[in-house]
Amino acid sequence: MDLENTTYTPETDDTNGVIYKKLRKHFDGKIVRKDLTKAIKEGANVPVYVLEFLLGQYCSSDDPQIIEDGVKHVKRILSENFVRPDEAQKVLSGLRERGSYTVIDRITVGLNIKLDRYEADFSNLGIRYIPISSDYVSKYDRLLCGGIWCIIGLEYEYIEEDKKSTPIRIIKLTPIQMPHIDMDEIKNGRRAFTKDEWITVLLRSTGMEADRFSTREKWLQLARLLPLIENNFNLCELGPRSTGKSHIYKEVSPNSILVSGGQTTVANLFYNMSSKQVGLVGLWDCVAFDEVAGITFKDKDGVQIMKDYMASGSFARGKEEKAASASMVFVGNINQSVDVLLKTSHLFEPFPEAMAYDTAFLDRMHCYIPGWEIPKYRPESFTNDYGFITDYLAEFLHQMRKEPLGDASDKYYRFGSNLNQRDVIAVRKMVSGLTKLIYPNGEYNKEDIKEILTFALEMRRRVKEQLKKIGGMEFYDVNFSYIDNESFEENYVTVPEQGGGKIIPEGLTNPGNVYTISQGKSGMIGVYRLETQMLPGNGKFERTGIGADRDAKESTNTAFNYLKVSGKTISASISTTTKDYISTIRISTA
């Protein structure tokens, strides 16, 4: 890699230059050039967050020579000290022969109550119960909470008289993940950036070049971070291949785990009855399932326990009820166009059958990201610019999980009548997560919240629209809206794939939808949308949207009676005994 030719030189009148100067001023030592990460990552199979921490330590400069020397130093550290699981015995042998050795490994510490001492477990090296000084534990408390990557100096001394104790001792420990994070630093630093600049920084921190995406595409990619910043958040993203659906959960955060292949067990995911240990949901902030089509449980009750957990954040195993805060993410591929899928089936169709038609399971999805709107990643989609060290970003997301902001919209807006309790919970979670992402300092205005609220309502409505296709009348209330607390104006939110945001969408309307202009009870002329659905049933007819209007009820009854008499002359597939009909009248709004 020619570092001199790729050195980033900020221009004073350049937007990227302005962002860079602000990053250097407020987050110096917490940023890294992402092209350096790409160059080394391709040849070294180490976690991104470990690599970027080292780059942030040795390559945080504008000087090409310092950067080049820093990269060489990082490569040397990785080649000499990083422990690969298959070379663990070789490292242990080297430790025994030399008497000392420095390794890079993930350390988890626990308290041995019987011996009244702290003991460390090494992830790749495979050794356990190594005594560690309480000074390190006090200084780096993340050692106790899932562990952190460290540079560890080890000594080996076998004492013949003391065969019960381990010959391995920890003489020095230096974290290479963020041992702690100053949240005030982030909140104060955020004030220096505009909204668009901050979104650019966040996306570049995940490795993406924000300038290559539209505003809509940026927001969709921000939504992928919601499970990492919100407790018990259930997200689904289905779309074409190569759009980075699983990238966030595998590479960006050390607090998430990607379950590849989809096969798991209740013991692995939730609770092992034999060992009395909590599974993945208790150890990680986020559990993501790759390739949803392959999700299978070896246990028959797997899906039921998952539904219980997704709804309440707790689950019952044996005589106990356990609680956890891990979010659930489901990503997978759609093998046909969205238009075809909407006409022939529904957007959850790629899920296994046990889930795809289980409305109780699908109703627990808080957010459905339309993955087909995100363009396929190309080399230029990845940034060469500066962003936060991945671990710094991950720890910021982790710490913000403790600050719920679901009521951020209540000051300015309230929800429309079509949102039930689950809808409200889902939207509030998204409002909370996006507000914390974009405005971690809590400084936002009415228009900022409107933008977030509109996006959140759309993401949840997409779930509800599919439930309506699967479950019929039970989920008819999909016309999501929010009401301004000051003007009492009601704004409706649509989903792009169901139609546009105009009063009357362009092109052909969906089957069963008719637009008409009529005079209301008050005398005002308005545009009305008549929605009619035919669903499997036993001849039930239901009307919504007309309230207690007697004339309207009589008119709809007359129309349905006409259908009973003349249905067969219209179409042979029409039946008023084996089908249910639901008719909804709405004032059409943009």
N, C-alpha and C positions, 0 to 999 in steps of 0.2 A: 504493500500500500504506500503510495506517495503522499505522505502527510503534508508536505509543503504545498502541494497543488490543491489539497482539499481543505486547507485551513480556512476557517470561517472568519471573515473580516467584516465586522458590522459597519454599515454606513449610517451616518447620522440622520439622513432624511429617509431612510428605509424603515418600513414598519418592523421588519424582522430585527433590524439593528436597534430600534427603540426597545423592543421586547428583551433583546439580549442585554442591553445596558441595565434595564430594570432588574433582570434576573441576577446579574452580577452584583448589583447594589444591595438587593434585599435577600438573596439566597445563595451567596457565594459559598462554594464548597458543597452545595447540595444539588448542583447541576452538572450535566455531562453532555458532551457532543455525541449524538446518537450514531453517527457514522463510524466512530471508533468502536462502539459496541458491536455493530454489525460485522466489522472487519475481523475482530477477535473471536466473536461468537461462532463464526463459521468454522473456525479451526479448533475451538476448545469447547467441549461439552460441559459447560458449567452454568449454573443458574444465572440468569440475566442480572438479578439483584446483587449477586456476589461480584460479578464482573464490573457492573457500573459503580459499585462502591469503591472498588480499587481504582477505576479510572477517575472517579471524582477526587480521589486522594492524590494521584500522581500526574493527572493531565489537566488540571483545572488552571489553564493559562491560555493566553493568546499567542505566546511565543512558539513557533513551529518546532524549534529545537527541543524546548522543554516537553512539548507534547510527544515528540518522537522518542525522546529518552524515557518518558513516562510509560509509553506503550511497551517499549522493550522491557522495562522493569516489571510491569504487570504480567507480561508473557512469561518472564523468568519465574516470578512468584508462583504462577499457576502450574508451570511445568514441574517445578521442584517440590511444591508443597501440597497441591490439591490431591486429595485421596480419592481414587476411583475404587468402587466396591470390589472390582475384580483384582485389584492390586493391594488389598488390605493386608494380606499375610506378608507380602513383600515389604510393606512399610513397617509392620511390626517386627519383622526380622531385622530390618535396618536399624530400628530403635534399639533392639537388644544388642546388636553388634557394636553400634556406635556409642550407646549409652544415653544419647539424646537425639531428638528429631523434632522438627517443626512441621505441623500439618495444618491444612485448611479443611475443616469439617463442620457439620452441623451438630451443635452441642445442646442437649436437653438436660436440665438439672432437676433432681427431686430430693426431698428430705427423707433420709432414713431415720425414722423415729427411734428404732431399737438401738442404733449406734450413735444417735444424736449428731449426725453429720450430713453434709450435702454430698450427693454423688452425681457424677456426670455420665451420660450415655452418649457415645459417638455414633452418628448415623452411618456413615460410609465405612469407617474403620471397624465397626462391629463390636467394639468393646464396651462393657457396661460396669456400673458401680465403681467408677474411678473417683476417689475422694477429691473434692475441690474446695478451696478456701471460701468461707462465708463472705469475705470482702468482695469477691467477684459477684456473688449473688446479690449483695446489697447494692453494688454499683450498677449492675446490668440485670434488672429484674425480669427482662424478657427471657432470660435463661430458664425461668420457672414456668413461663407461659408458652409452651410449644417449642422453645429452643430458638437459637440464632446461629448463624454461620460465624465462625471465629478462626483466627490464626492462633494455634495453641502450641506452646513449647512443652515438650514431654521429656521426662527423664525415666531411665530404666535402671533399677537397682534391686537385684534379687537377694533377699536376706534368708539364709538357710534356717536360722532360728525362728523366723516368723513366716511360716509357710501359708498361714491363713490370709494374710494381707496381700494386696496386689503389688507387684513390683513397679507398676507404672504410676508416676506422679505428674501432676500438672504444675509447671513452674512459672508459666506466663500465659495469659489469655488476653487477646485483643479482638474485640468484635469487628466484623467487616459487614455487618448489617447495622442499621441504626439502632443503637441500644436504647435510645429514647428520642422523643421528638418534642420540640417546643411549639405547642399549638398557637401560642401568642405570636410567634414569629411568622407563621403562615397567615394568620388573620390580619396582622398588621401589614405584612408584605402584600396581601391581596389588594389593599387600598391603592397601591401604586398602579394597578392594571385596570384597563377598561374591561367590560364583559367579554368582548370579542378577543381581546389579547389573552385573557385568562383561559378562555376555552381553547385557544391555540396552544397555550402552554400545557394544558392538561392532555390534549391529544398528542402533542409531541412527546410528552412524558411516557405515553404508551407505545411510542415508536412510529406513530402515524404523522404524515405531513398534512397539517390542517389546510394549507393553501390549495391542496388538490381536491378538496371536497366542498360541496355546496353547504349552505347553512343547515338545510334539512339533514344532510348526511352527517354533519358534525353532531347534531343533536341525537341522531340514532346511535352513533358510536358512544356518545356520553351515557346513553341509557344502559349500555353494557356494563358500566361501572356501578349501577344501582345496587346489585346484590352485594358488592363489596363495602358499600357505605351505609346500607340499611340492614337491620336485623330481620331475619325470617321473611325475606323478600323472594317471591317465586316469579321467575322470568322464563319466557319461552322465546326463542328466535329460530325461525326456519327460513331457509333461503338457498340460493345457489351455492355451489362450491367455490372455494378460494375467496371468500369475503371476510375472513378473519373472525368467524363466529366463536371459535374456541381460543383464539390467541390471548385474549385478556386473562382468561382463567388458568392458562398453562404457563405463560411467560412473564406476565406483568406483576402478579402478586404472589408472595410466599405464603399468603394466608388463604389461598384457594387451592382446591384439588380437582383435577379433571379425571373423571371415571371413564376411561376409554372402553369401547366395546359395549358398554351398557349393562353387562351382567354383574350382579351384586347379590348380597344376602342381607337379610334383616340384621344379623349379628354384626356384619361389617359396616353397615350404614347407620344403624341405630344403637343396638345394645346387645352385647354378648352375654347370654345368661350363664354360661359356664365360667368365664373369667371375670364376670361382674364389671366389665369395662364398657364405657360409652363408645359408640362407633364414630364414623367420620363427622357426623353432624355436631358432635361435641368437641372435636379437635380443630375444625376449620371454620373460617368465616363464611366460606362459600363452597358448596359441593356441586360441581357441574357434570352433567351427563352428555357425553359426546355421542353423536349418531343415535338419536332417540328411537329410531326404528328398531334398534337392537336391545332396548331396555327390557331385561327380564329379571325376575326374582326367583331364586330357587325355592323360596317359601311361598305358600299359597296366600298368606295374609300380608305379603309385602306391600301391595298397592294400597290396601286398607290402612296400614300403619303409616304409609307415606301421606295419605289423604289427611289423616288425623294430625300428623306433624305439620303439614303445609297450612292447615287451618288455624292451629293453636300454638305451634311452636313447642308442643310437648307430645309424648307418646307413652303408652302403657306397655310394659313388658313384665310378665310375671305379676308380682304383687306390688310393684312400684310404678310410679309415674315419673318420667324423666323429662326435663326441659333442656332445650338447646337453642342457640341463636343463629345457626348456620342458614344461609339462604340456599335455595334450590334453583338451579339453572338447567334448562333443557335446550340443547342446540341440535340441529340436524339439517338435512338437505331436502329440498323440494325438487322433485325430478321432472316436473312439468310446469307450464306457465301458470301464473296465479289466476288468470282469466278462466282457463280450462278447469282449474281446481275448484274455483267458486261456482262454476256452472254444474259440475259433475259431483262434487263432494263438499268438503269444508277444509279450512286451513289447518286443522289439527290432524288431518288424515295420515301424515307420515308417522304418527305415534303408533305403537303396537295396539292391537284391537282392544286389549283390556283397558287401555287408557283413552284411546281416540274417541270412543263413544260413551265414556263415563262422564256425564255432565257434572257430577259431584266433584270429580277430580279436576276437570278442566276449569270449573268455576273458581277454583282456588288459585289459578294463575292471575297474578296481579298485573302483568304486563306482557304484551306480545309485540316484539320488535319485528317490523316487516323487513326481513333480511334481503328480500328481492330488490329493495330500494338502494342498498349499499353496493357500489360498484365493485367488481372483482379487483383484488389487489394486484398492482403491477410494481416493478422496482421503484418507480417514481412515487408510489403511494407511501413509501417509508421515508422518514425525515432524516436529513443530514444535519439538522440544526440542533440547538440546545433545548433540553428539557430537564425536568427533575430526575434525579437518580431514582430508579424504579422503586427501590426499597423505601425511599423517602415518601414517594407518592403512596405506596401501599400502607405505610404506617399512618399517614394522614387519613386515608380512607378508614383504616381500622379504628383510629381514635374517634373519628366523627360518628361512628356507629353509636356512641354513648350519648349523642345529643339529638333527640327526636325533634323535628320541626314540622310535623304533620299539620299543625294549625297555622302555618305561615299564611295561608290564603284566607283564613276566617275574617281577618280585619277588613278585607276588600270585597270578598265574594262568598256566596253560599251556593250549595249544589241544587240542581234542578230536581224535580219530583221523580224522574225515572231512575235515579240511582238508589239501589237498595244498600243494605249495610255492608255487604261484601264489596260492592262497587266503591263505596265511600272509603273503606279501609285501604283498598288498592290504590285509589287516587291519592289519598293522603300520604301513603308511603312514597309514592313517586314524587309528590310535591316536596316532601321532606328531603329525599335523597338528592334531587336536582338542586334544591335551594342550598343544601350543604356543599354540593360540588362547586356550584358557580358563585355562591355568595357565602363562603365560610365565615366571613366577618359579620354576617347578619345585617348587612347594609343593602337593602333593595327597596324598590318602590312598587307602586300598583301595576305599572306596565310590565315590570320584570316578572311579577307573580302571574299576571295574565298569560304571558308567554309560556311559563312553566305549566300552569293549570290546563291550558288548552292542549298542550302536548300530552300531559298525563291522562286527560279524559279520552283522547284518541287512542292511546295505548291500551287502556282498559276496555274501551268500546269495541275494539277489534276482537277481544276475547268474547264479549257479550254477543256480538253479531254471529259468531260461530256457534255459540251455545243456542242461539235462536234457531239456527239451521238444524241443529241436532235435536234439541229438546222441545222445539215448538212453542206452544203458548206459554209455558212456564217462564220463558225468557223474552217475552214480547217487548219489555220496556228497555229499548236500546237507544232511545232518543236522548242522549246525554246532553246536559246543558249546565251552565253556571249563571248565577244572577248577581248583578252588581248591587252591592249594599246601599249605594247612594242613589243611583238612577232607577233601580229596580228593572233594568234592561236585562232580558234573558237572551243569552247567546248559545246557540247549539253547535256542537262539535261533530264533524263527520269523519269518516275514514276514507282515504283517497280511493281505495279499491272498490268501495261501495257506491261511489258517486262523488261529484265535485262539491265545492263549497258555495256554489251559486244557488239562488232561489230555485231555479229550474235548471238542473244539470244539462250540459251540452250532450248531444247525441241521443241514442236510444235509452229510454229509462229501463230500470229493472222490471222483470215481469211482475204484474200485480200492482204496479205503481202508476197512478194517474194524477196529473196536476189540473186544477180547475180554479177559476176566479169566481168568487161568490161574495155576497153581502152577509156579514155577521149579524148577531142579535143587536149589537150596538149601532148598526147601520154602516159601519166602516167596511170598505171593500178590501179583501185580502186574497192572497194566494194560498190555496189549501192543497195538501197532498193526501190522497186516499191510498192507503196501503192495504192490500188484500192478500192473505196467505191461505193456501190449502194444505192441510196437514193430515197425516193418518189419525183416524178417530172414529167416532160413532154418530156423526151428524150434528155436533154442537156448533152453535153460532155465537160468537162473542164480538162486542163492539167496545172500542175504547176511544177516548178523545172527544166524546160528545156530551159528557157530563149527564145532567138531568134533563136535557132538551127533548121534550116529548115529540116534537115534529121530526127531529132528526132520527129518533128511534123508530118512528112509524115509517119513515122513508127507507131506512135500512132494512126493516122487516119486509116491506113491500118488495125490495130488490132481492132479498133472499128467497121469498116465496116465488118470485118469478124464476129464480134459478132452479128451484125445486121442480117447477112445472116444465121449464124449457131447456134444462141443462143438457139433455140427451141430443137435442137438435143443434146445440152449440158445439159439443164435443163428447165423444163416446167415453172419454176418460173421466168426465165429471160425475161425481156421485155425492149425493147429500145424505147418504146413510153410512158410508164407510170412511168419510172424510170430515174433519173439523175445519171450520172457516173462522178466521179472525180478520176483522176490518178495523183499521185505525185511521182516524181523521186528524190531521195535524195542520197547524198554521205553518206554512213553509217559510223558513228563514235562512238567510245566507250564513 
